[in-house]
């Protein structure tokens, strides 16, 4: 069995609307070398969150 190698790159941005709320964005790119089946498994992940205090 042979395993591939994975490298991840990420970027995170925060935007503060005021002192009680913010918007958060994360982007991740995962780059994988071939697995034992010879398949490249690259992946892009995007996440958007909103946080507020009551």
PDB file of N, H, CA, C and O in Angstrom:
ATOM      1  N   UNK A   1       0.842  -1.165   0.000  1.00  0.00           N
ATOM      2  CA  UNK A   1       0.000   0.000   0.000  1.00  0.00           C
ATOM      3  C   UNK A   1       0.895   1.238   0.000  1.00  0.00           C
ATOM      4  O   UNK A   1       1.830   1.332   0.796  1.00  0.00           O
ATOM      5  N   UNK A   2       0.611   2.179  -0.884  1.00  0.00           N
ATOM      6  H   UNK A   2      -0.148   2.103  -1.530  1.00  0.00           H
ATOM      7  CA  UNK A   2       1.361   3.434  -0.877  1.00  0.00           C
ATOM      8  C   UNK A   2       0.393   4.598  -0.717  1.00  0.00           C
ATOM      9  O   UNK A   2      -0.696   4.610  -1.290  1.00  0.00           O
ATOM     10  N   UNK A   3       0.805   5.543   0.052  1.00  0.00           N
ATOM     11  H   UNK A   3       1.690   5.533   0.518  1.00  0.00           H
ATOM     12  CA  UNK A   3      -0.051   6.709   0.303  1.00  0.00           C
ATOM     13  C   UNK A   3       0.465   7.891  -0.494  1.00  0.00           C
ATOM     14  O   UNK A   3       1.653   7.973  -0.809  1.00  0.00           O
ATOM     15  N   UNK A   4      -0.428   8.796  -0.815  1.00  0.00           N
ATOM     16  H   UNK A   4      -1.392   8.729  -0.559  1.00  0.00           H
ATOM     17  CA  UNK A   4      -0.038  10.019  -1.495  1.00  0.00           C
ATOM     18  C   UNK A   4       0.343  11.089  -0.482  1.00  0.00           C
ATOM     19  O   UNK A   4       0.545  10.810   0.700  1.00  0.00           O
ATOM     20  N   UNK A   5       0.434  12.305  -0.970  1.00  0.00           N
ATOM     21  H   UNK A   5       0.270  12.531  -1.930  1.00  0.00           H
ATOM     22  CA  UNK A   5       0.788  13.430  -0.117  1.00  0.00           C
ATOM     23  C   UNK A   5      -0.228  14.537  -0.349  1.00  0.00           C
ATOM     24  O   UNK A   5      -0.667  14.748  -1.480  1.00  0.00           O
ATOM     25  N   UNK A   6      -0.608  15.248   0.715  1.00  0.00           N
ATOM     26  H   UNK A   6      -0.252  15.076   1.633  1.00  0.00           H
ATOM     27  CA  UNK A   6      -1.580  16.332   0.597  1.00  0.00           C
ATOM     28  C   UNK A   6      -0.988  17.622   1.132  1.00  0.00           C
ATOM     29  O   UNK A   6      -0.312  17.636   2.161  1.00  0.00           O
ATOM     30  N   UNK A   7      -1.253  18.702   0.417  1.00  0.00           N
ATOM     31  H   UNK A   7      -1.802  18.690  -0.418  1.00  0.00           H
ATOM     32  CA  UNK A   7      -0.858  20.037   0.845  1.00  0.00           C
ATOM     33  C   UNK A   7      -2.096  20.910   0.868  1.00  0.00           C
ATOM     34  O   UNK A   7      -2.883  20.896  -0.078  1.00  0.00           O
ATOM     35  N   UNK A   8      -2.278  21.675   1.942  1.00  0.00           N
ATOM     36  H   UNK A   8      -1.638  21.687   2.710  1.00  0.00           H
ATOM     37  CA  UNK A   8      -3.442  22.549   2.080  1.00  0.00           C
ATOM     38  C   UNK A   8      -3.001  24.003   2.127  1.00  0.00           C
ATOM     39  O   UNK A   8      -2.009  24.347   2.769  1.00  0.00           O
ATOM     40  N   UNK A   9      -3.755  24.850   1.437  1.00  0.00           N
ATOM     41  H   UNK A   9      -4.562  24.570   0.916  1.00  0.00           H
ATOM     42  CA  UNK A   9      -3.576  26.296   1.487  1.00  0.00           C
ATOM     43  C   UNK A   9      -4.889  26.884   1.975  1.00  0.00           C
ATOM     44  O   UNK A   9      -5.959  26.475   1.525  1.00  0.00           O
ATOM     45  N   UNK A  10      -4.816  27.841   2.891  1.00  0.00           N
ATOM     46  H   UNK A  10      -3.947  28.174   3.257  1.00  0.00           H
ATOM     47  CA  UNK A  10      -6.057  28.417   3.408  1.00  0.00           C
ATOM     48  C   UNK A  10      -5.949  29.937   3.490  1.00  0.00           C
ATOM     49  O   UNK A  10      -4.867  30.504   3.648  1.00  0.00           O
ATOM     50  N   UNK A  11      -7.117  30.573   3.376  1.00  0.00           N
ATOM     51  H   UNK A  11      -7.995  30.113   3.248  1.00  0.00           H
ATOM     52  CA  UNK A  11      -7.236  32.020   3.474  1.00  0.00           C
ATOM     53  C   UNK A  11      -8.461  32.323   4.312  1.00  0.00           C
ATOM     54  O   UNK A  11      -9.536  31.780   4.058  1.00  0.00           O
ATOM     55  N   UNK A  12      -8.315  33.176   5.299  1.00  0.00           N
ATOM     56  H   UNK A  12      -7.442  33.617   5.506  1.00  0.00           H
ATOM     57  CA  UNK A  12      -9.440  33.559   6.147  1.00  0.00           C
ATOM     58  C   UNK A  12      -9.580  35.067   6.190  1.00  0.00           C
ATOM     59  O   UNK A  12      -8.595  35.784   6.361  1.00  0.00           O
ATOM     60  N   UNK A  13     -10.813  35.551   6.034  1.00  0.00           N
ATOM     61  H   UNK A  13     -11.614  34.968   5.895  1.00  0.00           H
ATOM     62  CA  UNK A  13     -11.099  36.981   6.094  1.00  0.00           C
ATOM     63  C   UNK A  13     -12.201  37.230   7.109  1.00  0.00           C
ATOM     64  O   UNK A  13     -13.183  36.489   7.160  1.00  0.00           O
ATOM     65  N   UNK A  14     -12.044  38.260   7.909  1.00  0.00           N
ATOM     66  H   UNK A  14     -11.246  38.862   7.867  1.00  0.00           H
ATOM     67  CA  UNK A  14     -13.066  38.671   8.870  1.00  0.00           C
ATOM     68  C   UNK A  14     -13.459  40.107   8.571  1.00  0.00           C
ATOM     69  O   UNK A  14     -12.602  40.961   8.346  1.00  0.00           O
ATOM     70  N   UNK A  15     -14.770  40.370   8.569  1.00  0.00           N
ATOM     71  H   UNK A  15     -15.467  39.676   8.751  1.00  0.00           H
ATOM     72  CA  UNK A  15     -15.280  41.729   8.401  1.00  0.00           C
ATOM     73  C   UNK A  15     -16.142  42.042   9.609  1.00  0.00           C
ATOM     74  O   UNK A  15     -17.162  41.392   9.841  1.00  0.00           O
ATOM     75  N   UNK A  16     -15.732  43.035  10.375  1.00  0.00           N
ATOM     76  H   UNK A  16     -14.904  43.563  10.187  1.00  0.00           H
ATOM     77  CA  UNK A  16     -16.454  43.417  11.584  1.00  0.00           C
ATOM     78  C   UNK A  16     -17.472  44.500  11.232  1.00  0.00           C
ATOM     79  O   UNK A  16     -17.099  45.631  10.921  1.00  0.00           O
ATOM     80  N   UNK A  17     -18.756  44.151  11.283  1.00  0.00           N
ATOM     81  H   UNK A  17     -19.059  43.232  11.536  1.00  0.00           H
ATOM     82  CA  UNK A  17     -19.830  45.090  10.988  1.00  0.00           C
ATOM     83  C   UNK A  17     -19.911  46.139  12.090  1.00  0.00           C
ATOM     84  O   UNK A  17     -19.994  47.334  11.809  1.00  0.00           O
ATOM     85  N   UNK A  18     -19.888  45.699  13.325  1.00  0.00           N
ATOM     86  H   UNK A  18     -19.821  44.728  13.554  1.00  0.00           H
ATOM     87  CA  UNK A  18     -19.802  46.559  14.503  1.00  0.00           C
ATOM     88  C   UNK A  18     -19.163  45.732  15.609  1.00  0.00           C
ATOM     89  O   UNK A  18     -18.656  44.641  15.348  1.00  0.00           O
ATOM     90  N   UNK A  19     -19.180  46.241  16.853  1.00  0.00           N
ATOM     91  H   UNK A  19     -19.592  47.127  17.065  1.00  0.00           H
ATOM     92  CA  UNK A  19     -18.485  45.505  17.913  1.00  0.00           C
ATOM     93  C   UNK A  19     -19.249  44.272  18.393  1.00  0.00           C
ATOM     94  O   UNK A  19     -18.758  43.561  19.270  1.00  0.00           O
ATOM     95  N   UNK A  20     -20.435  43.995  17.846  1.00  0.00           N
ATOM     96  H   UNK A  20     -20.834  44.572  17.134  1.00  0.00           H
ATOM     97  CA  UNK A  20     -21.200  42.815  18.248  1.00  0.00           C
ATOM     98  C   UNK A  20     -21.497  41.858  17.100  1.00  0.00           C
ATOM     99  O   UNK A  20     -22.179  40.855  17.311  1.00  0.00           O
ATOM    100  N   UNK A  21     -21.014  42.131  15.909  1.00  0.00           N
ATOM    101  H   UNK A  21     -20.460  42.945  15.738  1.00  0.00           H
ATOM    102  CA  UNK A  21     -21.298  41.220  14.792  1.00  0.00           C
ATOM    103  C   UNK A  21     -20.161  41.249  13.773  1.00  0.00           C
ATOM    104  O   UNK A  21     -19.476  42.257  13.598  1.00  0.00           O
ATOM    105  N   UNK A  22     -19.986  40.117  13.114  1.00  0.00           N
ATOM    106  H   UNK A  22     -20.541  39.298  13.256  1.00  0.00           H
ATOM    107  CA  UNK A  22     -18.951  40.008  12.084  1.00  0.00           C
ATOM    108  C   UNK A  22     -19.334  38.941  11.070  1.00  0.00           C
ATOM    109  O   UNK A  22     -20.161  38.069  11.335  1.00  0.00           O
ATOM    110  N   UNK A  23     -18.713  39.035   9.905  1.00  0.00           N
ATOM    111  H   UNK A  23     -18.042  39.743   9.689  1.00  0.00           H
ATOM    112  CA  UNK A  23     -18.859  38.049   8.838  1.00  0.00           C
ATOM    113  C   UNK A  23     -17.484  37.423   8.643  1.00  0.00           C
ATOM    114  O   UNK A  23     -16.479  38.129   8.572  1.00  0.00           O
ATOM    115  N   UNK A  24     -17.442  36.087   8.557  1.00  0.00           N
ATOM    116  H   UNK A  24     -18.259  35.513   8.615  1.00  0.00           H
ATOM    117  CA  UNK A  24     -16.182  35.371   8.403  1.00  0.00           C
ATOM    118  C   UNK A  24     -16.228  34.520   7.135  1.00  0.00           C
ATOM    119  O   UNK A  24     -17.218  33.837   6.870  1.00  0.00           O
ATOM    120  N   UNK A  25     -15.152  34.568   6.359  1.00  0.00           N
ATOM    121  H   UNK A  25     -14.348  35.122   6.574  1.00  0.00           H
ATOM    122  CA  UNK A  25     -15.039  33.774   5.140  1.00  0.00           C
ATOM    123  C   UNK A  25     -13.747  32.976   5.201  1.00  0.00           C
ATOM    124  O   UNK A  25     -12.696  33.516   5.547  1.00  0.00           O
ATOM    125  N   UNK A  26     -13.820  31.693   4.867  1.00  0.00           N
ATOM    126  H   UNK A  26     -14.673  31.254   4.586  1.00  0.00           H
ATOM    127  CA  UNK A  26     -12.647  30.817   4.802  1.00  0.00           C
ATOM    128  C   UNK A  26     -12.635  30.103   3.460  1.00  0.00           C
ATOM    129  O   UNK A  26     -13.664  29.620   2.989  1.00  0.00           O
ATOM    130  N   UNK A  27     -11.458  30.044   2.854  1.00  0.00           N
ATOM    131  H   UNK A  27     -10.622  30.436   3.237  1.00  0.00           H
ATOM    132  CA  UNK A  27     -11.272  29.287   1.621  1.00  0.00           C
ATOM    133  C   UNK A  27     -10.080  28.358   1.827  1.00  0.00           C
ATOM    134  O   UNK A  27      -9.036  28.775   2.328  1.00  0.00           O
ATOM    135  N   UNK A  28     -10.246  27.099   1.437  1.00  0.00           N
ATOM    136  H   UNK A  28     -11.095  26.761   1.030  1.00  0.00           H
ATOM    137  CA  UNK A  28      -9.189  26.094   1.585  1.00  0.00           C
ATOM    138  C   UNK A  28      -9.027  25.362   0.259  1.00  0.00           C
ATOM    139  O   UNK A  28     -10.012  24.934  -0.344  1.00  0.00           O
ATOM    140  N   UNK A  29      -7.800  25.220  -0.188  1.00  0.00           N
ATOM    141  H   UNK A  29      -7.000  25.568   0.301  1.00  0.00           H
ATOM    142  CA  UNK A  29      -7.494  24.410  -1.366  1.00  0.00           C
ATOM    143  C   UNK A  29      -6.624  23.255  -0.910  1.00  0.00           C
ATOM    144  O   UNK A  29      -5.536  23.462  -0.371  1.00  0.00           O
ATOM    145  N   UNK A  30      -7.103  22.040  -1.128  1.00  0.00           N
ATOM    146  H   UNK A  30      -7.986  21.873  -1.566  1.00  0.00           H
ATOM    147  CA  UNK A  30      -6.360  20.829  -0.786  1.00  0.00           C
ATOM    148  C   UNK A  30      -5.862  20.203  -2.083  1.00  0.00           C
ATOM    149  O   UNK A  30      -6.656  19.884  -2.968  1.00  0.00           O
ATOM    150  N   UNK A  31      -4.561  20.029  -2.194  1.00  0.00           N
ATOM    151  H   UNK A  31      -3.916  20.289  -1.475  1.00  0.00           H
ATOM    152  CA  UNK A  31      -3.959  19.411  -3.375  1.00  0.00           C
ATOM    153  C   UNK A  31      -3.319  18.097  -2.949  1.00  0.00           C
ATOM    154  O   UNK A  31      -2.454  18.066  -2.073  1.00  0.00           O
ATOM    155  N   UNK A  32      -3.754  17.025  -3.576  1.00  0.00           N
ATOM    156  H   UNK A  32      -4.457  17.051  -4.287  1.00  0.00           H
ATOM    157  CA  UNK A  32      -3.264  15.697  -3.206  1.00  0.00           C
ATOM    158  C   UNK A  32      -2.554  15.045  -4.386  1.00  0.00           C
ATOM    159  O   UNK A  32      -3.013  15.123  -5.526  1.00  0.00           O
ATOM    160  N   UNK A  33      -1.427  14.400  -4.093  1.00  0.00           N
ATOM    161  H   UNK A  33      -1.054  14.336  -3.168  1.00  0.00           H
ATOM    162  CA  UNK A  33      -0.746  13.604  -5.108  1.00  0.00           C
ATOM    163  C   UNK A  33      -1.487  12.280  -5.234  1.00  0.00           C
ATOM    164  O   UNK A  33      -2.330  11.969  -4.392  1.00  0.00           O
ATOM    165  N   UNK A  34      -1.200  11.511  -6.241  1.00  0.00           N
ATOM    166  H   UNK A  34      -0.515  11.763  -6.924  1.00  0.00           H
ATOM    167  CA  UNK A  34      -1.997  10.292  -6.465  1.00  0.00           C
ATOM    168  C   UNK A  34      -2.017   9.352  -5.259  1.00  0.00           C
ATOM    169  O   UNK A  34      -1.014   9.150  -4.575  1.00  0.00           O
ATOM    170  N   UNK A  35      -3.204   8.788  -5.033  1.00  0.00           N
ATOM    171  H   UNK A  35      -4.019   8.952  -5.589  1.00  0.00           H
ATOM    172  CA  UNK A  35      -3.318   7.754  -4.005  1.00  0.00           C
ATOM    173  C   UNK A  35      -2.892   6.421  -4.608  1.00  0.00           C
ATOM    174  O   UNK A  35      -2.369   6.397  -5.722  1.00  0.00           O
ATOM    175  N   UNK A  36      -3.097   5.333  -3.915  1.00  0.00           N
ATOM    176  H   UNK A  36      -3.522   5.353  -3.011  1.00  0.00           H
ATOM    177  CA  UNK A  36      -2.648   4.024  -4.407  1.00  0.00           C
ATOM    178  C   UNK A  36      -3.356   3.612  -5.688  1.00  0.00           C
ATOM    179  O   UNK A  36      -2.862   2.748  -6.413  1.00  0.00           O
ATOM    180  N   UNK A  37      -4.516   4.218  -5.983  1.00  0.00           N
ATOM    181  H   UNK A  37      -4.917   4.920  -5.395  1.00  0.00           H
ATOM    182  CA  UNK A  37      -5.238   3.921  -7.230  1.00  0.00           C
ATOM    183  C   UNK A  37      -4.826   4.849  -8.361  1.00  0.00           C
ATOM    184  O   UNK A  37      -5.322   4.714  -9.479  1.00  0.00           O
ATOM    185  N   UNK A  38      -3.922   5.795  -8.088  1.00  0.00           N
ATOM    186  H   UNK A  38      -3.519   5.904  -7.179  1.00  0.00           H
ATOM    187  CA  UNK A  38      -3.472   6.725  -9.113  1.00  0.00           C
ATOM    188  C   UNK A  38      -4.417   7.896  -9.328  1.00  0.00           C
ATOM    189  O   UNK A  38      -4.339   8.572 -10.354  1.00  0.00           O
ATOM    190  N   UNK A  39      -5.306   8.143  -8.375  1.00  0.00           N
ATOM    191  H   UNK A  39      -5.369   7.593  -7.542  1.00  0.00           H
ATOM    192  CA  UNK A  39      -6.304   9.205  -8.511  1.00  0.00           C
ATOM    193  C   UNK A  39      -5.820  10.466  -7.795  1.00  0.00           C
ATOM    194  O   UNK A  39      -5.411  10.420  -6.634  1.00  0.00           O
ATOM    195  N   UNK A  40      -5.874  11.596  -8.513  1.00  0.00           N
ATOM    196  H   UNK A  40      -6.206  11.634  -9.456  1.00  0.00           H
ATOM    197  CA  UNK A  40      -5.593  12.893  -7.890  1.00  0.00           C
ATOM    198  C   UNK A  40      -6.876  13.386  -7.240  1.00  0.00           C
ATOM    199  O   UNK A  40      -7.938  13.359  -7.863  1.00  0.00           O
ATOM    200  N   UNK A  41      -6.790  13.832  -6.008  1.00  0.00           N
ATOM    201  H   UNK A  41      -5.928  13.855  -5.501  1.00  0.00           H
ATOM    202  CA  UNK A  41      -7.984  14.258  -5.285  1.00  0.00           C
ATOM    203  C   UNK A  41      -7.802  15.687  -4.784  1.00  0.00           C
ATOM    204  O   UNK A  41      -7.547  15.910  -3.600  1.00  0.00           O
ATOM    205  N   UNK A  42      -7.936  16.655  -5.692  1.00  0.00           N
ATOM    206  H   UNK A  42      -8.144  16.474  -6.653  1.00  0.00           H
ATOM    207  CA  UNK A  42      -7.867  18.060  -5.316  1.00  0.00           C
ATOM    208  C   UNK A  42      -9.251  18.536  -4.909  1.00  0.00           C
ATOM    209  O   UNK A  42     -10.259  18.071  -5.442  1.00  0.00           O
ATOM    210  N   UNK A  43      -9.294  19.463  -3.964  1.00  0.00           N
ATOM    211  H   UNK A  43      -8.476  19.841  -3.531  1.00  0.00           H
ATOM    212  CA  UNK A  43     -10.567  19.883  -3.397  1.00  0.00           C
ATOM    213  C   UNK A  43     -10.508  21.356  -3.036  1.00  0.00           C
ATOM    214  O   UNK A  43      -9.512  21.823  -2.484  1.00  0.00           O
ATOM    215  N   UNK A  44     -11.581  22.101  -3.348  1.00  0.00           N
ATOM    216  H   UNK A  44     -12.390  21.722  -3.797  1.00  0.00           H
ATOM    217  CA  UNK A  44     -11.739  23.489  -2.924  1.00  0.00           C
ATOM    218  C   UNK A  44     -12.904  23.558  -1.950  1.00  0.00           C
ATOM    219  O   UNK A  44     -13.985  23.037  -2.227  1.00  0.00           O
ATOM    220  N   UNK A  45     -12.685  24.199  -0.813  1.00  0.00           N
ATOM    221  H   UNK A  45     -11.807  24.622  -0.588  1.00  0.00           H
ATOM    222  CA  UNK A  45     -13.702  24.311   0.235  1.00  0.00           C
ATOM    223  C   UNK A  45     -13.909  25.792   0.533  1.00  0.00           C
ATOM    224  O   UNK A  45     -12.945  26.536   0.715  1.00  0.00           O
ATOM    225  N   UNK A  46     -15.181  26.221   0.583  1.00  0.00           N
ATOM    226  H   UNK A  46     -15.965  25.617   0.435  1.00  0.00           H
ATOM    227  CA  UNK A  46     -15.522  27.607   0.900  1.00  0.00           C
ATOM    228  C   UNK A  46     -16.514  27.608   2.055  1.00  0.00           C
ATOM    229  O   UNK A  46     -17.447  26.806   2.084  1.00  0.00           O
ATOM    230  N   UNK A  47     -16.307  28.511   3.003  1.00  0.00           N
ATOM    231  H   UNK A  47     -15.549  29.163   2.980  1.00  0.00           H
ATOM    232  CA  UNK A  47     -17.190  28.592   4.165  1.00  0.00           C
ATOM    233  C   UNK A  47     -17.460  30.063   4.459  1.00  0.00           C
ATOM    234  O   UNK A  47     -16.537  30.878   4.497  1.00  0.00           O
ATOM    235  N   UNK A  48     -18.737  30.397   4.667  1.00  0.00           N
ATOM    236  H   UNK A  48     -19.487  29.735   4.636  1.00  0.00           H
ATOM    237  CA  UNK A  48     -19.145  31.748   5.026  1.00  0.00           C
ATOM    238  C   UNK A  48     -19.960  31.662   6.304  1.00  0.00           C
ATOM    239  O   UNK A  48     -20.915  30.890   6.387  1.00  0.00           O
ATOM    240  N   UNK A  49     -19.581  32.459   7.306  1.00  0.00           N
ATOM    241  H   UNK A  49     -18.806  33.086   7.238  1.00  0.00           H
ATOM    242  CA  UNK A  49     -20.283  32.426   8.597  1.00  0.00           C
ATOM    243  C   UNK A  49     -20.617  33.843   9.031  1.00  0.00           C
ATOM    244  O   UNK A  49     -19.912  34.797   8.702  1.00  0.00           O
ATOM    245  N   UNK A  50     -21.702  33.955   9.772  1.00  0.00           N
ATOM    246  H   UNK A  50     -22.274  33.180  10.039  1.00  0.00           H
ATOM    247  CA  UNK A  50     -22.114  35.219  10.371  1.00  0.00           C
ATOM    248  C   UNK A  50     -22.236  35.002  11.868  1.00  0.00           C
ATOM    249  O   UNK A  50     -22.866  34.042  12.311  1.00  0.00           O
ATOM    250  N   UNK A  51     -21.637  35.886  12.645  1.00  0.00           N
ATOM    251  H   UNK A  51     -21.125  36.666  12.285  1.00  0.00           H
ATOM    252  CA  UNK A  51     -21.669  35.754  14.099  1.00  0.00           C
ATOM    253  C   UNK A  51     -22.157  37.066  14.703  1.00  0.00           C
ATOM    254  O   UNK A  51     -21.730  38.147  14.298  1.00  0.00           O
ATOM    255  N   UNK A  52     -23.057  36.956  15.678  1.00  0.00           N
ATOM    256  H   UNK A  52     -23.404  36.078  16.008  1.00  0.00           H
ATOM    257  CA  UNK A  52     -23.539  38.156  16.359  1.00  0.00           C
ATOM    258  C   UNK A  52     -23.788  37.858  17.827  1.00  0.00           C
ATOM    259  O   UNK A  52     -24.011  36.713  18.220  1.00  0.00           O
ATOM    260  N   UNK A  53     -23.745  38.901  18.617  1.00  0.00           N
ATOM    261  H   UNK A  53     -23.564  39.831  18.297  1.00  0.00           H
ATOM    262  CA  UNK A  53     -23.977  38.792  20.052  1.00  0.00           C
ATOM    263  C   UNK A  53     -25.315  39.439  20.376  1.00  0.00           C
ATOM    264  O   UNK A  53     -25.610  40.540  19.911  1.00  0.00           O
ATOM    265  N   UNK A  54     -26.119  38.754  21.173  1.00  0.00           N
ATOM    266  H   UNK A  54     -25.879  37.859  21.551  1.00  0.00           H
ATOM    267  CA  UNK A  54     -27.423  39.302  21.564  1.00  0.00           C
ATOM    268  C   UNK A  54     -27.307  40.220  22.760  1.00  0.00           C
ATOM    269  O   UNK A  54     -28.310  40.767  23.219  1.00  0.00           O
TER     270      UNK A  54
END
